[in-house]
Amino acid sequence: MSRRVVFSVLAALVCLVAAAPGASAGTVIFTKGTDIWAMQDDGSNPRLLIPVGAAAGMSSIQQPAVAPAGTTVTFEGSTKVNEVHRLGLCGTFPTQYSCFTWHYGFNATGVYRWTGGATVERLTGAPAYCWNCTDGDQAPEPRADAAIDYAFQHCQGWLDDGTYSCTGAIKSTSGQAYPACSDLPDDPSPNPANASQLAYTGCTSGGNSAIIVTGPNHAGEHVVGCDDAPQEDASWSPSGGEVVDAEGGLEPGIWVYAASNTSCAGTSRHAVVAPSGVTFASPRHTGSRILFEAQGEIWSVPASCTTCAFPSGATQLTSGGDNHAPAWTSAALPAGIPASSGTTPGTGTGSGVSGTSGAGTTPAPARDTTAPVTAVTFSSTQRILRQRNRIILKVRANEAATLTVSGRIVVPGTDPKLTTVTTALPAGKTVVVRITLSKKALRAIRRAWARRAKATAVLTLRTRDATGNTATSTKRIALRR
């Protein structure tokens, strides 16, 4: 895609300076496995902050957030307690219902707040049974006025025939309304310098994915940046002057946009270039540096970076894998909540480690044996010529995983294979997957249409987590002109 980007000659020299950060000036909060951890922003003193057991009944907690100078930590908690197969209702209501584990029920994900002490507070509704739906409140972020903005998403339908539809909205504990686009708005981020203004992703402008900045009821709404691929987790600089996000597409990496932009063609800067096969996520602007997630670790670069290389131009702050979704505050946080039942936190990939309180030892991490659980949203009938000869899916996983999509086109005669697509699925984030049809596949489809025959895409989706657990599902899509 084309961009209007103004670079000075000197800006290109930024990446030649040492990438190591200076003295620690704040706290980084991040997800590790199923818990939330903290460390100094130079990577030192990693420690358990909020164990998953603090959020009763939740199987994981993630997406921590904090204001740039705040001590209130918000996060989302997810549970599978209301999966249909856990309730013994498979095939009983209604009788034709299949027992898919993707249906988590109402409020499967909820918003939590921690302000210090030994407990957390759930701010949204309690989980409840729903026979063919999943919904929840996610990606909460605190505002400067102590209110919390978050995204809501509800999905309903039948996964076996592909008719599974989702709707979304941006909400706030303040009661303010933030009407959003008809797509699936996500990742709301309040402006630290203006509590009533937020940025969010998931919408489009001129055919491209867009970052939208708005006040309540569309007040001052404007586009600050666009990309040919969906953007990831937009967030503000502490001053409110810039918005940073992670992008894929033709120019992948970390991008910085002027918050004063009013169109896709405004001022922007490609801060960090993502190499082939590497996906960036959850960038956070600290004022002097930008934090982000890549390859299961937390990294940082100078905030002034322009086309900095990865990993040579970045500083790695964590190790051991399964580290995600950083947040940052200049304040010192209270002591964390002890692990529940006297357990000692481990460094495994999500299952936790049991230990004896006061024993002074930490046993080897228990191995994660649970396969990733994914929700796949797509239209069972797709007009591929309008979609630029592509098949489009939206995939969301409950844990970080690698997704591989393969398949074939079923038409009279030989069934041509589809191009295999592999992409990273960050935990709890919706990823748009586009499968471009080859010329051979398009010829076969057009021949089928000319004969008034059907053309159907049969897709195999395989997800694999960091410990090798895999899950496989099959989807069928009717292809139309």
Rosetta blueprint (number, residue, H / E / L):
1 M L
2 S L
3 R L
4 R L
5 V L
6 V L
7 F L
8 S L
9 V L
10 L H
11 A H
12 A H
13 L H
14 V H
15 C H
16 L H
17 V L
18 A L
19 A L
20 A L
21 P L
22 G L
23 A L
24 S L
25 A L
26 G L
27 T E
28 V E
29 I E
30 F E
31 T E
32 K E
33 G L
34 T L
35 D E
36 I E
37 W E
38 A E
39 M E
40 Q E
41 D L
42 D L
43 G L
44 S L
45 N L
46 P L
47 R E
48 L E
49 L E
50 I E
51 P L
52 V H
53 G H
54 A H
55 A L
56 A L
57 G L
58 M L
59 S L
60 S E
61 I E
62 Q E
63 Q E
64 P E
65 A E
66 V L
67 A L
68 P L
69 A L
70 G L
71 T L
72 T L
73 V E
74 T E
75 F E
76 E E
77 G E
78 S E
79 T L
80 K L
81 V L
82 N L
83 E L
84 V H
85 H H
86 R H
87 L H
88 G L
89 L L
90 C L
91 G L
92 T L
93 F L
94 P L
95 T L
96 Q L
97 Y L
98 S L
99 C L
100 F L
101 T L
102 W L
103 H L
104 Y L
105 G E
106 F E
107 N E
108 A E
109 T E
110 G E
111 V E
112 Y E
113 R E
114 W E
115 T L
116 G L
117 G L
118 A L
119 T L
120 V L
121 E E
122 R E
123 L L
124 T L
125 G L
126 A L
127 P L
128 A E
129 Y L
130 C L
131 W L
132 N L
133 C E
134 T E
135 D E
136 G E
137 D E
138 Q E
139 A E
140 P E
141 E E
142 P E
143 R L
144 A L
145 D L
146 A L
147 A L
148 I E
149 D E
150 Y E
151 A E
152 F E
153 Q E
154 H E
155 C E
156 Q E
157 G E
158 W L
159 L L
160 D L
161 D L
162 G L
163 T L
164 Y E
165 S E
166 C E
167 T E
168 G E
169 A E
170 I E
171 K E
172 S E
173 T L
174 S L
175 G L
176 Q L
177 A L
178 Y E
179 P L
180 A L
181 C L
182 S L
183 D L
184 L L
185 P L
186 D E
187 D E
188 P E
189 S E
190 P E
191 N E
192 P L
193 A L
194 N E
195 A E
196 S E
197 Q E
198 L E
199 A E
200 Y E
201 T E
202 G E
203 C E
204 T E
205 S E
206 G L
207 G L
208 N E
209 S E
210 A E
211 I E
212 I E
213 V E
214 T E
215 G L
216 P H
217 N H
218 H H
219 A L
220 G L
221 E L
222 H E
223 V E
224 V E
225 G E
226 C E
227 D E
228 D L
229 A L
230 P L
231 Q L
232 E E
233 D E
234 A E
235 S E
236 W E
237 S L
238 P L
239 S L
240 G L
241 G L
242 E E
243 V E
244 V E
245 D E
246 A E
247 E E
248 G L
249 G L
250 L L
251 E L
252 P L
253 G E
254 I E
255 W E
256 V E
257 Y E
258 A E
259 A L
260 S L
261 N L
262 T L
263 S L
264 C L
265 A L
266 G L
267 T L
268 S E
269 R E
270 H E
271 A E
272 V E
273 V E
274 A L
275 P L
276 S L
277 G L
278 V L
279 T L
280 F E
281 A E
282 S E
283 P E
284 R E
285 H E
286 T L
287 G L
288 S L
289 R E
290 I E
291 L E
292 F E
293 E E
294 A E
295 Q L
296 G L
297 E E
298 I E
299 W E
300 S E
301 V E
302 P E
303 A L
304 S L
305 C L
306 T L
307 T L
308 C E
309 A L
310 F L
311 P L
312 S L
313 G L
314 A L
315 T E
316 Q E
317 L L
318 T L
319 S L
320 G L
321 G L
322 D L
323 N E
324 H E
325 A E
326 P E
327 A E
328 W E
329 T E
330 S L
331 A L
332 A L
333 L L
334 P L
335 A L
336 G L
337 I L
338 P L
339 A L
340 S H
341 S H
342 G H
343 T L
344 T L
345 P L
346 G L
347 T L
348 G L
349 T L
350 G L
351 S L
352 G L
353 V L
354 S L
355 G L
356 T L
357 S L
358 G L
359 A L
360 G L
361 T L
362 T L
363 P L
364 A L
365 P L
366 A L
367 R L
368 D L
369 T L
370 T L
371 A L
372 P L
373 V L
374 T E
375 A E
376 V E
377 T E
378 F E
379 S L
380 S L
381 T E
382 Q E
383 R E
384 I L
385 L L
386 R L
387 Q L
388 R L
389 N L
390 R E
391 I E
392 I E
393 L E
394 K E
395 V E
396 R E
397 A E
398 N L
399 E L
400 A L
401 A E
402 T E
403 L E
404 T E
405 V E
406 S E
407 G E
408 R E
409 I E
410 V E
411 V L
412 P L
413 G L
414 T L
415 D L
416 P L
417 K E
418 L L
419 T L
420 T L
421 V E
422 T E
423 T E
424 A E
425 L E
426 P L
427 A E
428 G L
429 K L
430 T E
431 V E
432 V E
433 V E
434 R E
435 I E
436 T E
437 L L
438 S L
439 K H
440 K H
441 A H
442 L H
443 R H
444 A H
445 I H
446 R H
447 R H
448 A H
449 W H
450 A H
451 R L
452 R L
453 A L
454 K L
455 A L
456 T E
457 A E
458 V E
459 L E
460 T E
461 L E
462 R E
463 T E
464 R E
465 D E
466 A L
467 T L
468 G L
469 N L
470 T E
471 A E
472 T E
473 S E
474 T E
475 K E
476 R E
477 I E
478 A E
479 L E
480 R E
481 R L
